[in-house]
Amino acid sequence: MAQPARQEHLVDLLRRKTSLSLSEAQVASLVMMGCPDKQIAKEMGVGFPTVRFHVSNAFRKLHVENRTQLAARIQGLCVDTVEVH
């Protein structure tokens, strides 16, 4: 299960620094924390195809091709945020 406070922070960061929708940011944050799509669907109360749709949109909007690249992009945003403050 994802860590709620950490996920909320990631979602907020993604919403501020990217063009991701709320649902895309929620899914991307869970992907970054290593959650598989079926678990994401269960946690969000949506269907598996909906999760795949949001993952695909996040890939496209963040210009990545896979989950590893997505996680690295999000980590990069986190590092940039820490360095700025």
Helices and strands as residue ranges (DSSP letters): H 4-17, H 22-32, H 37-44, H 48-61, H 67-84
